[in-house]
Amino acid sequence: MSTKAAKVLAPKITPVRLAELRDEPAPEFRPGERYDGVRFSRVRADGQELGGADFLECEFDGASFNGTQLRGASFRDCILAEPYAPVLTAARSSWRDVEISNPRWGSAEMYEGGWQSVRIDGGKLDFLNLRGSKLQDVQVSGCIINELDLGSCAANRVAFTDCTIGTLDLGGAKLKDVDLRGSEFRAVNGLDGLSGLVIDDYQLSLLAPLLAGHLGIRVL
């Protein structure tokens, strides 16, 4: 009797289609403000207060968000190309139908946020803190992440493809169809959160010593 392998559900990503946008070369950002149908080219929002701002159908080309306060901000149907931020402060922010290409983020504090239909292509992130976040239909491809914190998050249909991850923290996470196949990782913390993770045979061999230690198994 043959047993069929369980099907892995891939992220369902909605392509972002933007209509004609109006250009704002030097916008005056304000907290809680709504920005609809705007193209921001090479803008610098460094250190500005944008908590609770709502961006709808906007495009950011080379925007700098270093030290910008984006707590509780919302991005819907947005495209961000080469966003830059040595320090990104965006806790409890909401990202829905968003495409991000080649981000350069140092410490990205994005915990307790909500991501739905989000795609990240390329880029380098020193620390991505998504602890306590809700992730639904997220695709990350070709990205270097030195430290990825998914502790206590709820993630469904999330895939990391051709990524290099230094340390992955899964403590307390609730995962379903979170696919790491084809990506590299060097260390995993929080082995109690492994359930729902999809890996390949090679990745399993990397995890074997950690699992043995976690379960108190001695391999002689």
C-alpha positions in Angstrom: 0.0 0.0 0.0 1.5 3.4 -1.0 1.1 6.4 1.1 0.8 9.8 -0.6 3.0 12.6 0.7 1.2 15.3 2.5 0.7 18.3 0.2 2.4 21.5 1.2 0.3 24.6 0.6 2.2 27.4 -1.0 1.6 31.1 -0.2 -1.3 32.7 -2.1 0.2 36.1 -3.2 -2.0 38.7 -4.8 0.0 40.7 -7.4 0.0 44.5 -6.7 -1.4 46.5 -9.6 -1.1 50.2 -9.2 -3.1 52.7 -11.3 -1.7 56.1 -12.1 0.1 57.6 -9.2 0.8 61.2 -8.3 4.4 62.1 -7.4 5.3 63.5 -4.0 9.1 64.3 -4.2 9.1 66.1 -0.8 6.1 65.0 1.2 5.2 66.3 4.6 4.6 63.2 6.6 2.3 63.3 9.6 1.3 60.6 12.1 -2.1 59.1 11.5 -2.4 60.6 8.0 -3.7 58.7 5.0 -1.7 58.6 1.8 -3.6 57.3 -1.2 -2.2 56.7 -4.7 1.2 58.4 -4.2 4.6 57.7 -5.6 7.5 58.5 -3.3 10.9 58.7 -5.1 14.0 58.7 -3.0 12.3 60.3 0.0 13.9 60.5 3.4 11.6 60.0 6.3 14.5 59.5 8.8 13.5 60.0 12.4 10.0 61.2 11.6 6.8 60.3 13.5 4.5 58.3 11.3 2.7 56.2 13.9 -0.7 55.1 12.7 -0.2 56.4 9.1 -2.2 54.6 6.4 -0.6 54.0 3.0 -3.0 52.8 0.3 -1.9 52.0 -3.3 1.5 53.7 -2.8 4.9 53.1 -4.4 8.2 53.8 -2.6 11.3 53.9 -4.7 14.5 54.0 -2.6 12.9 55.5 0.5 14.9 55.8 3.7 13.1 55.0 7.0 16.0 55.1 9.4 14.7 55.7 12.9 11.2 56.5 11.5 8.4 55.7 13.9 6.0 53.5 12.0 4.3 51.9 15.0 0.7 50.9 14.1 1.2 52.1 10.5 -0.7 50.3 7.7 0.5 49.5 4.2 -2.1 48.1 1.7 -1.5 47.4 -2.0 1.9 49.0 -1.9 5.3 48.5 -3.6 8.6 49.2 -1.8 11.7 49.1 -3.9 15.1 49.2 -2.1 13.8 50.5 1.2 16.6 51.5 3.5 16.7 51.6 7.3 19.6 50.7 9.7 16.9 50.9 12.4 13.3 50.2 11.4 10.7 50.7 14.1 7.4 49.3 12.9 5.8 47.3 15.8 2.2 46.4 15.4 2.1 47.6 11.8 -0.1 46.0 9.2 1.1 44.9 5.7 -1.4 43.5 3.2 -0.9 42.9 -0.5 2.7 44.4 -0.4 5.7 43.7 -2.5 9.2 44.6 -1.2 12.3 44.3 -3.3 15.9 44.4 -2.1 15.4 45.9 1.4 18.4 47.0 3.4 17.3 46.8 7.0 19.5 46.6 10.0 17.4 46.0 13.1 13.8 45.7 11.9 11.4 45.7 14.9 8.1 44.5 13.4 6.8 42.4 16.3 3.1 41.9 16.9 2.2 42.9 13.4 0.0 41.5 10.7 1.3 40.3 7.3 -1.0 39.0 4.6 -0.1 38.4 1.0 3.4 39.9 1.3 6.4 39.2 -0.9 10.0 40.0 -0.2 12.6 39.5 -3.0 16.3 39.8 -2.3 17.9 42.2 0.1 19.7 41.8 3.4 18.3 42.1 6.9 20.5 42.0 10.0 17.6 41.3 12.5 14.0 40.8 11.6 11.8 40.7 14.7 8.3 39.3 13.9 7.7 37.9 17.4 4.0 37.6 18.2 3.0 38.5 14.6 0.3 36.9 12.4 1.7 35.8 9.0 -0.6 34.6 6.3 0.6 34.0 2.7 4.1 35.3 2.9 6.9 34.6 0.3 10.5 35.5 1.0 13.0 34.8 -1.8 16.8 35.3 -2.1 17.1 37.2 1.1 20.0 37.2 3.7 18.7 37.3 7.2 21.2 37.2 10.0 18.6 36.7 12.7 15.0 35.9 12.3 12.7 35.9 15.3 9.4 34.1 14.7 8.8 33.4 18.4 5.1 33.2 19.5 4.0 34.0 16.0 1.1 32.4 14.1 2.2 31.6 10.5 0.3 29.9 7.8 1.4 29.3 4.2 4.8 31.0 4.6 7.8 30.1 2.4 11.5 31.0 2.5 13.1 30.2 -0.8 16.9 30.4 -1.6 17.4 32.4 1.6 20.3 32.3 4.0 19.2 32.5 7.7 21.8 32.7 10.5 19.7 32.1 13.6 16.0 31.2 13.5 14.0 31.5 16.7 10.7 29.5 16.8 10.0 29.4 20.5 6.2 29.2 21.1 5.4 29.6 17.4 2.3 28.1 15.9 3.2 27.1 12.3 1.3 25.6 9.4 2.8 25.0 6.0 5.9 27.1 6.8 8.3 25.9 4.1 12.1 26.3 4.6 13.1 23.9 1.8 15.9 25.3 -0.4 17.1 27.8 2.3 20.1 27.6 4.6 20.1 28.1 8.3 22.9 27.8 10.9 21.1 27.6 14.2 17.6 27.1 15.5 16.3 28.2 18.9 12.9 27.2 20.3 12.6 23.6 19.2 9.1 23.5 20.8 7.9 25.5 17.8 9.0 23.2 15.0 5.6 21.6 14.4 4.2 22.7 11.1 7.7 23.4 9.6 8.5 21.9 6.2 12.2 21.0 5.6 14.2 18.7 3.3 16.4 15.7 4.2 19.6 17.8 4.4 18.0 20.3 6.7 16.8 17.4 8.9 20.4 16.3 9.2 21.3 19.7 10.5 18.5 19.7 13.0 19.2 16.1 14.2 21.9 17.1 16.9 19.7 19.9 18.2 16.7 17.6 18.4 18.8 14.9 20.2 20.0 17.3 22.7 16.5 18.7 23.3 15.1 15.3 23.9 18.0 14.1 26.0 19.2 11.5 23.5 22.8 10.5 23.5 24.3 9.5 20.1 27.4 7.4 20.7 
